[in-house]
């Protein structure tokens, strides 16, 4: 799945927000732990990745591009 498509999925969880790969999840987008889990579960649903296998990586992600990389590395 493309970086742009993954950014659009992330943006769908954050209504009214434009999402770019260089954005900080916490500082730029205001994503807290519950928001991160929402993003992860929507990504799992829409891309078919096994989120539980990559949960540690998702928790450590600081930027949108980190999330994109995890998803692309997981074969989405």
PADRENPA-795620 format. One record per residue (C-alpha): residue number from 1; x, y, z. Coordinates in pm, 1 decimal. Layout:
<sites>
num->NUM; xx->X; yy->Y; zz->Z
...
</sites>
This chain:
<sites>
num->1; xx->0.0; yy->0.0; zz->0.0
num->2; xx->130.9; yy->345.9; zz->-83.3
num->3; xx->245.0; yy->602.6; zz->169.0
num->4; xx->-33.5; yy->835.7; zz->54.9
num->5; xx->-301.4; yy->569.0; zz->102.7
num->6; xx->-174.6; yy->488.0; zz->451.2
num->7; xx->-172.3; yy->859.0; zz->541.3
num->8; xx->-533.6; yy->881.4; zz->425.2
num->9; xx->-629.4; yy->589.1; zz->648.2
num->10; xx->-457.9; yy->755.3; zz->945.0
num->11; xx->-633.9; yy->1084.0; zz->862.5
num->12; xx->-970.0; yy->902.0; zz->863.2
num->13; xx->-918.7; yy->834.9; zz->1234.3
num->14; xx->-832.1; yy->1200.9; zz->1298.3
num->15; xx->-1125.1; yy->1396.0; zz->1152.7
num->16; xx->-1038.8; yy->1738.1; zz->1016.5
num->17; xx->-664.9; yy->1670.5; zz->1012.9
num->18; xx->-435.2; yy->1656.0; zz->714.1
num->19; xx->-169.0; yy->1393.5; zz->767.9
num->20; xx->181.0; yy->1400.2; zz->617.5
num->21; xx->458.2; yy->1144.2; zz->668.9
num->22; xx->686.8; yy->1392.8; zz->845.1
num->23; xx->430.5; yy->1480.5; zz->1112.6
num->24; xx->483.4; yy->1386.6; zz->1475.6
num->25; xx->201.7; yy->1166.5; zz->1601.3
num->26; xx->194.9; yy->1331.0; zz->1941.5
num->27; xx->315.1; yy->1688.2; zz->1885.2
num->28; xx->162.3; yy->1764.0; zz->1543.6
num->29; xx->-144.9; yy->1541.7; zz->1549.6
num->30; xx->-217.4; yy->1516.3; zz->1922.1
num->31; xx->-237.8; yy->1137.0; zz->1915.5
num->32; xx->-247.5; yy->982.2; zz->2262.1
num->33; xx->-228.7; yy->611.7; zz->2345.8
num->34; xx->-599.5; yy->555.8; zz->2281.0
num->35; xx->-575.3; yy->743.6; zz->1951.2
num->36; xx->-276.6; yy->532.4; zz->1851.0
num->37; xx->-468.9; yy->212.5; zz->1919.3
num->38; xx->-758.3; yy->344.8; zz->1710.5
num->39; xx->-517.9; yy->413.9; zz->1423.4
num->40; xx->-360.4; yy->68.6; zz->1455.7
num->41; xx->-693.7; yy->-113.1; zz->1455.9
num->42; xx->-823.0; yy->80.1; zz->1154.3
num->43; xx->-498.6; yy->5.5; zz->970.2
num->44; xx->-534.0; yy->-361.8; zz->1059.3
num->45; xx->-891.5; yy->-365.1; zz->933.5
num->46; xx->-819.5; yy->-181.5; zz->608.7
num->47; xx->-479.6; yy->-327.8; zz->517.1
num->48; xx->-492.9; yy->-678.0; zz->663.3
num->49; xx->-172.2; yy->-641.9; zz->866.3
num->50; xx->-141.8; yy->-842.3; zz->1186.3
num->51; xx->-128.3; yy->-548.9; zz->1428.0
num->52; xx->-64.6; yy->-762.4; zz->1735.2
num->53; xx->257.9; yy->-894.1; zz->1582.8
num->54; xx->383.8; yy->-536.7; zz->1546.4
num->55; xx->231.9; yy->-372.6; zz->1855.1
num->56; xx->569.6; yy->-291.8; zz->2010.7
num->57; xx->675.8; yy->-113.5; zz->1693.9
num->58; xx->350.9; yy->83.3; zz->1679.5
num->59; xx->387.1; yy->189.5; zz->2042.9
num->60; xx->741.4; yy->316.6; zz->1977.5
num->61; xx->640.3; yy->507.7; zz->1662.0
num->62; xx->694.3; yy->881.9; zz->1687.5
num->63; xx->611.1; yy->997.8; zz->1335.2
num->64; xx->356.9; yy->912.2; zz->1070.0
num->65; xx->638.0; yy->774.9; zz->850.7
num->66; xx->718.7; yy->526.6; zz->1130.2
num->67; xx->362.9; yy->390.3; zz->1109.2
num->68; xx->382.7; yy->383.2; zz->728.6
num->69; xx->709.5; yy->188.3; zz->744.8
num->70; xx->564.9; yy->-67.5; zz->985.4
num->71; xx->265.5; yy->-123.2; zz->759.1
num->72; xx->474.7; yy->-148.7; zz->444.3
num->73; xx->719.4; yy->-383.2; zz->615.4
num->74; xx->431.1; yy->-602.3; zz->727.2
num->75; xx->342.0; yy->-666.7; zz->365.9
num->76; xx->46.9; yy->-431.9; zz->326.1
</sites>
